[in-house]
Amino acid sequence: MMESKSPVCNTCGEEIGVKPNGEFFVACHECSFPICKACLEYEFKEGRRICLRCGNPYDENVLDDVEIKTSKHQSTIATHISNAPQDSGIHARHVSTVSTIDSELNDEYGNPIWKNRVDSWKDKKSKKNKKKHAKATKAEDPDAQVPPQQHMEDISLNPEAASATDVLSVVIPIPRTKITSYRIVIIMRLTILALFFHYRITHPVDSAYGLWLTSVICEIWFAFSWVLDQFPKWSPINRETYIDRLSARFEREGEQSQLAAVDFFVSTVDPLKEPPLITANTVLSILALDYPVDKVSCYVSDDGAAMLSFESLVETADFARKWVPFCKKYSIEPRAPEFYFSLKIDYLRDKVQPSFVKERRAMKRDYEEFKIRMNALVAKAQKTPEEGWTMQDGTSWPGNNTRDHPGMIQVFLGYSGARDVEGNELPRLVYVSREKRPGYQHHKKAGAENALVRVSAVLTNAPFILNLDCDHYVNNSKAVREAMCFLMDPVVGQDVCYVQFPQRFDGIDKSDRYANRNIVFFDVNMRGLDGIQGPVYVGTGCVFRRQALYGYSPPSKPKMLPQSSSSSCCCCPSKKKQTQDPSEIYKDAKREELDAAIFNLGDLDNYDEYERSMLISQTSFEKTFGLSAVFIESTLMENGGVPDSVNPSTLIKEAIHVISCGYEEKTEWGKEIGWIYGSITEDILTGFKMHCRGWRSIYCMPLRPAFKGSAPINLSDRLHQVLRWALGSVEIFLSRHCPLWYGCSGGRLKWLQRMAYINTIVYPFTSLPLVAYCTLPAICLLTGKFIIPTLSNLASMLFLGLFISIILTSVLELRWSGVSIEDLWRNEQFWVIGGVSAHLFAVFQGFLKMLAGLDTNFTVTSKTAEDLEFGELYIVKWTTLLIPPTSLLIINLVGVVAGFSDALNKGYEAWGPLFGKIFFAFWVVLHLYPFLKGLMGRQNRTPTIVILWSILLASVFSLVWVRINPFVSKTDTTALSQNCLLIDC
């Protein structure tokens, strides 16, 4: 981007100017949205007093200042508006385009003056053959200071595009009555917590000091976890998109579609655990999208190099020639055949064409035949031949050795001759299997995704990327259009690195015993984050801006605005920059170099081959992106597309080169660009790095779920899934990317956003106090002691107030989120179940990996189910994760029996203290009840070894505890024996 001394207004392209104290003018202190005073005055005059980017109201001081200036100079502004057609300034263009009275708006670009300006800019740009001449033109002509991308945005809009009534999306805040009461209760609960801990700490239980101290430590940690989880939900928002306006703006009748291209990534590893039929449905739903076919490319990554995956994709490409036109002709939803034909609805609804029934029956027969062929391939692949697999031409399959094979690429659809049965063009479908060699670190899924980034950049280079797991099909054919309402919006989309969709699942029973749907996370937490800096990346169903994956900072982010102490996005004062770590200064300098290069070298068509190679060499992009001139040139094309200078015949060869094992060596892949390495939950790390650079993300929740997937519904698979997530969080906590300190010097990550990321990495450590707290009820019942002293009236009021505030917080959260109380309770239950099992193991495995270098290999979760509906719900497979919660259940049940027995022996006075202990124990049992029900299951399917180990551990713990009793104060046996001697027996 051509640099100027002052930042540029995002609305009109003029410099925003400075205030009397010499600082740049800042309209919104929340997001530092660049807008000049003149444009802001016009916004106030039109009654718009909310920031265009973040939706927050402008600062009161700014409002007062501008209102005074508006009242004083109202006549001047009126004159400016009336003379707009004759004014050649950029502000005249802005005012005229938002006015509905101006008759000049009916031509191609809006204002004729603006059209002339664009034409003159094009003429000037075509004459720039060298970089020095570009700088000279900038110095002579102030019009050249308008950012090129600003011009491109404006000329792509229709006449009504800039009006406030024609925006592509709007922010819908939560009603004030709901959100205000919610915040009040949060503050009230925080106050009650402070008073509660004051009472707990100042009133120790001397008779059971160890038990009391343990319980207080656990409660403090729980309160800390609650703060980390609650406050990022302080400003939840909703969003609404306007797809019809997107089409009107970028798909004019009679013209070629101007919608941005999208590259889809589908990842698979083991076709025996991730059935090819499920992957095929995902691919078919992508190919049948309601989106221009020339803008869609689907890349399937086979990281297991399985011939079964390759052959199944051949069958999928053949069936797509029939399926895609059928879906588009009759507007089928969803466009994954397996799920469409299994819908138990009236499929004739809204279908008016008489031929529909006949064609649907024929298509269903074709799909059944397709399934038979796919199942035959799977049956054939169950037993691998000794000599390895052989392809149809008689040659050996290159991927017979899954750990040592070359890179493989096959384009199935999207080339000349590959059309559907009606002769229409089909989206591109590409099979990719990256090279694997012994001695190289391949980085699992993150490495496979980065390989797809490079391959797609060489072959299609779409400006946006949408990644899906192989079991997540497109449920809403307009999902990409929903995302483009944000990403292609010239106001909202400028600083958006990705649009995240919620995950929705099929095949889960109505009760959702193990909280597989994660409703609370997706409908509560993520909407709260959307009101700050954006939701976290959850690994699938996410549309990325390719430039953000390349490590660039957002275009409008400072160097622009100086950090002010009042800004809420600052994590550290900028005056400490002088003491910044030299390595961080070097990284910042490299990042600024990349940021500048994308704009200064973005238009390489004006240079000949020698000059182009010299420019690329001078920027040392090889050290960042690797040794591929074609790929490096693609990174400089912000709007995507394959460079015209590239020879198409060499693209496949170049694509094979960029997925070779050694390509990433001595580059920034996995460190600063692409999917970030260092954790098995690469999704959290990748999104975190983008937010640290100043990008924001957006959460899109269309009425019809965009994507749906398959969830592991049995207990064992669910716990292993949670274990994987938790272990990834522990790895991030122990790495240099820990949100506690990483990125503090830049000041681009908001405090509440940092709290949310801290919560994502410290939650597994809650397992330690949780296990201790779930053991305390049994200990209290076995020893006759309790963690709380006799309650006074004040203490009773504190406990009552705490319980009421907890209930009120949940109720008000349910009101603004729309989540049911059952989902909230299931989430609470599985928080305990996962905490005392998977999270506990994750903490120990994380420290073992750090201290001893012991890595844990995870198996892919099976995506299949039994023929019986929800049959797998009752299957319990042997895993050590089942032992801790089973032991806690047995210990607490034994404690309840022991407590009742003790009360019966001691008489009436013992029943009062017993109720508090029993309530404590029942709290644990109720939270572990879904685990108990799943463990007992049906037809006694619980592994015997789980029961034996759990009973053994519970018995040993109970007997040893009663014998040692370490937390209860000891009685002075010497004094007791002396007293006994004085008694005359």
Helices and strands as residue ranges (DSSP letters): H 37-45, H 60-72, H 74-82, G 84-86, H 90-98, G 103-106, H 112-126, H 131-140, G 142-145, H 148-155, G 164-166, E 169-173, H 176-202, G 206-208, H 209-230, G 231-233, E 237-241, H 243-250, E 262-268, H 276-287, G 293-295, E 296-302, H 307-330, H 337-341, H 356-380, E 408-413, E 428-433, H 444-459, E 464-469, E 473-474, H 479-487, G 493-495, E 496-500, E 504-506, H 519-520, I 521-525, H 526-530, E 542-545, H 546-549, G 574-579, H 582-600, G 604-606, H 609-618, H 622-625, H 629-635, G 648-650, H 651-658, G 661-664, H 682-692, E 696-699, E 707-710, H 715-733, H 751-762, G 763-766, H 767-783, H 793-817, H 821-835, H 838-852, G 871-874, G 880-882, H 883-906, G 908-910, H 911-927, H 929-936, H 944-964, H 973-982
